Amino acid sequence: MQRCILVLLTGASMTISACGNGAVPEAPPGDVSAPPPVAASPSDNETALGATVALLPAQGHQAVGRLVLSQEETGARIRGEITGLEPNGEHGFHVHQTGDCSAPDAGSAGEHLNPGSQPHGNPSTGAHHAGDMLNLRANGEGTAAIDVVLASLTVGGGAPTDVIGKAVIVHAAADDYSSQPAGNSGARIACGVIE
């Protein structure tokens, strides 16, 4: 008497077989193998980490970009790229309190995010708004790469420092880090809601 064992695990794409006489049993008809795993694209992985921002130009400007925000141990990490900036220029870059970019000049995004009621300033030295960031520096093609961690902000959780639902603004000029209330960084040239 010949006894065979055939185990098919379709989810794991595995077949185990054994027969008393060394013969291999036939698999049942049909495709029993699972499809090969599909690798997640970088954007899928990045999105899973926190939030994204699609920066769109304010009226009369051309700056656009995509940012990814994630919660790190030391604060909110912001990564991405912005194009359409002044070549070799510096631009003010802030998180604003209202996630509304509907006004042609992006004025609907309100003021800088400032739950601690601090004066505007340089985020690397002394008191500053939670939403204050260092200036963007564009290359010769007008593109700026961003990879910064802001200890004063969080991604998710609903705390006053949570950036979800707020806006990111790029300004026409450099932030001087001292003029109140916003660093004298000029017009808002791009705006995006953190989602």
Summary of the structure (lengths in Angstrom):
residues: 195
radius of gyration: 25.9
end to end distance: 65.8
largest distance: 92.5
contacts: 574
relative contact order: 0.21
helix: 6%
strand: 35%
